[in-house]
Amino acid sequence: MKSRLVKAQNQRVERISTSTLVIGIDIAKEKHAAQAINFRGIVLTNRPLSFSNEHAGFEHLISSIRKLQNIHQLNDVVVGMESTGHYWFNIANWLVKQGVSVVLVNPMTTKRNKENRDNSPSKNDPKDALVIADAVSRGFYTPFSPKDEAFRRMRVMVTNREHWVVKSGRIKNRIHRWLDIRFPEYRQAFEDIFTPRSLATLRRFPAPSDIVQLAPEQMVQIWGEYMDRPGGMRGRNKALELQALARHSVGDATALEEDKWELRHLIEEFERICHIIDEADEMIEKLLPEIPCSDLVRSVGVSVPATAALFAFGGDLRKLSHGNQLLRKAGLNLAERSSGKYKGHIKLTKRGNSLLRKHLYFSVFHLLSHNRAFQALHAHNIEVKRMTKMQSMMKLIGKLARMLVAMAREGQTFSANKAQPLLAAA
């Protein structure tokens, strides 16, 4: 892979020729700053160009670019900017519509090269724009091209869904905290405190003092308002178990009514968020058939949210030449720090999309419960190669990424027969 990376880097450098005008833009919320250089890094403007984040500002930028091209006889232009935040979306898409090549520079590249010209740690918008232009002229960039509409819609849905999933986790933690203080024995009765019966209990009689005042039949009757089948032997036994725990609870009862008010609103918010997440999952399932090769990824056993994240942040897998490109997008490629006799630990770079990284990890975690090929490979890694479980997981993530890209490029689904070589090797 090293030679391929060098070849790609050389191609990016060769893209900047003697007839190329390089524009670096430092992105801000209201006013952007731009600098222009040629392929040698010579600054072509007397002062930085500043333009507003609106249509009139964009028109001012494009007219300034055309003027510089005419003055310096440059028939090609490349505009570079950092891919941070969300303020660069509109200017990048608008420039692409105008037929201008747009490239993205990693913010870490800007940070590490800001002292190249003046040997000073100072930082300002015009200087950052010049550093970005320098990085582009030396090939330290990634080409930008807007994704197809289906991929962009999927990215919006996955990002929005993740917002509510994180919010749901915070609400769950607050409910757990409430029980740790008020009724710490509660989890002995409910292993999962977010089941319908448990949520009904927390909504109507969450504190030990509330439970001991009710008869088991009354508790079952209240559960019936939220459940189809609350009674029977199981319901009565659960009520008796809760009462036994409540009689000997060590939970704090100070300011209990005020805390019960908070718990009621937490449960209402949790149920509302769960409904939003279910709606997002339904929308994602309806959108997935519009994504090429989504059925191939699903054939491996990858969940719907994970499949959506793979295409939202990995893009069209058919356009990738190797699975390692998908790993780099997720920040799961390896980095080594060594010098001379010193050999440092090999670690993950984590220079990629965290959501893609998360879903690749959980996809393998899920496959180890359902996919025989991955189960056999995991056992082989641990028993024969003497890997730790986490090392084996990381290796299987790489295996999954390469498999998905190969399946997408060849248009083949996953099947047990095609996995036989993997099973035989393991």
ZAMARGU-116000 format. One record per residue (C-alpha): residue in one letter; x, y, z. Coordinates in steps of 0.5 Angstrom, whole numbers, padded with zeros to 4 digits, always signed. Layout:
AXYZ ...
***
This chain:
M+0000+0000+0000 K+0006+0005+0001 S+0007+0005-0006 R+0000+0007-0008 L+0000+0012-0003 V+0006+0015-0006 K+0003+0015-0013 A-0003+0018-0010 Q+0001+0024-0007 N+0005+0025-0014 Q-0001+0025-0018 R-0004+0031-0013 V+0003+0035-0014 E+0002+0034-0021 R-0005+0037-0021 I-0002+0044-0019 S+0002+0046-0026 T+0005+0052-0028 S-0001+0055-0031 T-0005+0054-0024 L-0008+0059-0020 V-0008+0057-0012 I-0013+0060-0008 G-0013+0059+0000 I-0019+0060+0004 D-0020+0061+0011 I-0027+0059+0013 A-0031+0064+0018 K-0038+0065+0020 E-0039+0071+0017 K-0033+0074+0013 H-0028+0069+0009 A-0021+0071+0008 A-0017+0068+0002 Q-0010+0069-0001 A-0007+0067-0008 I-0001+0064-0010 N+0002+0060-0016 F+0005+0053-0017 R+0012+0056-0014 G+0008+0059-0008 I+0009+0066-0010 V+0004+0071-0007 L+0000+0074-0013 T-0004+0079-0009 N-0002+0085-0005 R-0007+0084+0000 P-0011+0079+0003 L-0018+0078-0001 S-0024+0078+0004 F-0031+0077+0002 S-0038+0075+0006 N-0041+0069+0007 E-0047+0071+0002 H-0048+0071-0005 A-0045+0078-0006 G-0039+0075-0003 F-0039+0069-0007 E-0039+0073-0013 H-0034+0078-0011 L-0029+0072-0010 I-0030+0069-0017 S-0030+0076-0020 S-0023+0077-0017 I-0021+0070-0019 R-0022+0071-0026 K-0019+0078-0026 L-0012+0074-0023 Q-0013+0069-0028 N-0013+0074-0034 I-0007+0078-0030 H-0002+0073-0029 Q-0004+0068-0035 L-0007+0062-0031 N-0012+0058-0035 D-0013+0053-0029 V-0015+0055-0022 V-0016+0050-0015 V-0019+0053-0009 G-0017+0050-0002 M-0020+0050+0005 E-0020+0047+0011 S-0026+0042+0012 T-0028+0044+0019 G-0035+0046+0022 H-0040+0047+0017 Y-0039+0054+0015 W-0035+0051+0009 F-0041+0047+0006 N-0044+0053+0002 I-0038+0056-0001 A-0035+0049-0003 N-0042+0047-0007 W-0043+0054-0010 L-0036+0054-0013 V-0037+0047-0016 K-0043+0049-0019 Q-0039+0055-0022 G-0034+0050-0025 V-0028+0051-0020 S-0024+0045-0017 V-0025+0045-0010 V-0020+0041-0005 L-0020+0040+0002 V-0014+0041+0007 N-0013+0037+0014 P-0014+0042+0019 M-0008+0039+0022 T-0004+0040+0016 T-0005+0048+0017 K-0003+0047+0024 R+0003+0044+0023 N+0005+0048+0018 K+0004+0055+0020 E+0011+0057+0022 N+0014+0055+0015 R+0014+0062+0012 D+0015+0067+0018 N+0018+0062+0023 S+0013+0065+0028 P+0007+0062+0032 S+0003+0067+0031 K-0004+0066+0028 N-0009+0070+0024 D-0014+0069+0018 P-0010+0072+0012 K-0004+0068+0015 D-0008+0061+0015 A-0011+0062+0008 L-0004+0063+0006 V-0002+0056+0010 I-0008+0053+0006 A-0006+0055-0001 D+0002+0053+0001 A-0001+0046+0003 V-0005+0045-0004 S+0001+0047-0008 R+0005+0042-0005 G-0001+0036-0006 F-0003+0036+0002 Y-0010+0036+0000 T-0016+0032-0002 P-0021+0033-0008 F-0028+0035-0006 S-0034+0033-0010 P-0041+0033-0008 K-0044+0026-0007 D-0050+0024-0010 E-0057+0026-0007 A-0058+0020-0004 F-0052+0019+0000 R-0053+0027+0002 R-0060+0025+0005 M-0057+0019+0008 R-0051+0023+0012 V-0056+0028+0014 M-0061+0022+0017 V-0055+0019+0020 T-0052+0025+0023 N-0059+0027+0026 R-0061+0020+0029 E-0054+0020+0032 H-0056+0027+0036 W-0062+0023+0039 V-0058+0017+0041 V-0053+0021+0045 K-0059+0025+0048 S-0062+0018+0050 G-0056+0016+0053 R-0056+0022+0057 I-0063+0021+0059 K-0061+0014+0061 N-0056+0016+0065 R-0060+0021+0069 I-0065+0016+0071 H-0060+0011+0073 R-0057+0016+0078 W-0064+0017+0080 L-0065+0010+0082 D-0058+0010+0085 I-0060+0015+0090 R-0067+0014+0091 F-0068+0006+0090 P-0061+0003+0089 E-0064-0004+0090 Y-0069-0003+0084 R-0064-0007+0079 Q-0065-0013+0083 A-0072-0014+0080 F-0071-0011+0073 E-0064-0012+0070 D-0067-0008+0064 I-0070-0002+0067 F-0073+0001+0061 T-0077-0005+0059 P-0085-0003+0059 R-0086-0006+0066 S-0080-0002+0069 L-0082+0004+0066 A-0089+0004+0068 T-0087+0003+0075 L-0082+0009+0075 R-0088+0013+0072 R-0093+0011+0078 F-0089+0009+0084 P-0082+0009+0083 A-0080+0010+0091 P-0080+0005+0096 S-0085+0009+0100 D-0090+0009+0094 I-0089+0001+0093 V-0090-0001+0100 Q-0097+0003+0101 L-0100-0002+0095 A-0102-0009+0095 P-0099-0013+0089 E-0106-0013+0086 Q-0106-0006+0085 M-0099-0006+0082 V-0101-0011+0077 Q-0107-0007+0076 I-0103+0000+0074 W-0098-0004+0070 G-0105-0006+0066 E-0105+0001+0064 Y-0099+0001+0060 M-0098-0007+0058 D-0103-0012+0055 R-0101-0018+0059 P-0099-0015+0066 G-0102-0020+0071 G-0101-0028+0072 M-0096-0031+0076 R-0090-0027+0073 G-0093-0020+0075 R-0095-0022+0082 N-0088-0025+0083 K-0085-0019+0081 A-0090-0014+0085 L-0088-0019+0091 E-0081-0018+0089 L-0081-0011+0089 Q-0085-0010+0096 A-0079-0014+0099 L-0074-0010+0096 A-0078-0003+0098 R-0078-0005+0105 H-0071-0006+0106 S-0069+0000+0102 V-0063+0004+0104 G-0065+0010+0099 D-0065+0017+0101 A-0072+0020+0102 T-0070+0027+0103 A-0074+0032+0098 L-0077+0026+0095 E-0083+0029+0092 E-0079+0034+0088 D-0074+0029+0085 K-0080+0025+0083 W-0082+0031+0079 E-0076+0031+0075 L-0076+0023+0074 R-0083+0024+0071 H-0080+0029+0066 L-0074+0025+0065 I-0079+0019+0063 E-0083+0023+0058 E-0077+0026+0055 F-0074+0019+0054 E-0080+0016+0051 R-0081+0022+0046 I-0073+0021+0044 C-0075+0013+0043 H-0080+0015+0038 I-0076+0020+0034 I-0071+0015+0034 D-0076+0010+0031 E-0078+0015+0026 A-0071+0016+0024 D-0070+0008+0023 E-0076+0008+0019 M-0074+0014+0014 I-0067+0010+0014 E-0070+0004+0012 K-0074+0007+0006 L-0068+0011+0004 L-0063+0005+0004 P-0066+0002-0003 E-0064+0008-0007 I-0057+0007-0005 P-0053+0003-0009 C-0050-0004-0006 S-0054-0003+0000 D-0057-0010-0001 L-0050-0013-0001 V-0048-0010+0005 R-0054-0012+0009 S-0053-0019+0006 V-0047-0020+0011 G-0051-0019+0017 V-0049-0011+0018 S-0055-0008+0022 V-0059-0002+0018 P-0056+0004+0022 A-0049+0001+0021 T-0050+0000+0014 A-0053+0007+0013 A-0047+0010+0017 L-0042+0006+0012 F-0045+0009+0006 A-0046+0016+0009 F-0039+0017+0011 G-0036+0012+0007 G-0039+0014+0001 D-0040+0010-0005 L-0036+0003-0004 R-0036+0002-0011 K-0031+0008-0012 L-0026+0005-0007 S-0020+0001-0010 H-0019-0002-0003 G-0022-0003+0004 N-0016+0000+0007 Q-0019+0007+0004 L-0025+0006+0008 L-0021+0004+0014 R-0017+0011+0013 K-0024+0015+0013 A-0026+0012+0019 G-0019+0013+0022 L-0018+0006+0023 N-0011+0006+0020 L-0005+0004+0024 A+0001+0009+0026 E+0008+0007+0028 R+0013+0012+0032 S+0020+0009+0031 S+0027+0012+0031 G+0033+0009+0030 K+0033+0003+0035 Y+0027+0006+0039 K+0021+0002+0037 G+0014+0005+0039 H+0007+0002+0040 I+0003+0002+0034 K-0004+0005+0035 L-0010+0007+0031 T-0009+0014+0028 K-0017+0016+0030 R-0016+0021+0024 G-0023+0020+0021 N-0030+0020+0022 S-0032+0018+0029 L-0039+0015+0027 L-0036+0011+0022 R-0031+0008+0026 K-0036+0007+0032 H-0041+0003+0027 L-0035-0001+0024 Y-0033-0004+0031 F-0040-0005+0033 S-0042-0009+0026 V-0036-0014+0028 F-0039-0014+0035 H-0045-0016+0032 L-0043-0021+0027 L-0039-0025+0032 S-0046-0027+0035 H-0049-0029+0028 N-0044-0030+0023 R-0040-0037+0023 A-0034-0034+0019 F-0033-0029+0023 Q-0034-0033+0029 A-0029-0038+0026 L-0023-0033+0025 H-0024-0030+0032 A-0023-0036+0035 H-0017-0038+0030 N-0014-0031+0032 I-0015-0032+0040 E-0013-0039+0040 V-0008-0040+0035 K-0005-0033+0033 R-0005-0032+0041 M-0008-0025+0040 T-0012-0021+0045 K-0020-0021+0044 M-0019-0013+0042 Q-0013-0015+0037 S-0017-0020+0034 M-0023-0015+0034 M-0019-0010+0030 K-0016-0015+0025 L-0023-0017+0024 I-0025-0010+0022 G-0020-0009+0017 K-0023-0016+0014 L-0030-0013+0014 A-0028-0007+0011 R-0024-0010+0005 M-0030-0015+0004 L-0035-0010+0004 V-0031-0006-0002 A-0029-0012-0006 M-0037-0014-0005 A-0039-0007-0008 R-0034-0007-0013 E-0036-0014-0016 G-0043-0014-0015 Q-0043-0020-0010 T-0047-0022-0004 F-0044-0025+0002 S-0046-0033+0002 A-0044-0039+0007 N-0041-0042+0000 K-0036-0036-0001 A-0034-0036+0006 Q-0032-0043+0006 P-0024-0041+0005 L-0025-0037+0011 L-0027-0042+0015 A-0022-0047+0012 A-0016-0042+0014 A-0019-0042+0021 
***
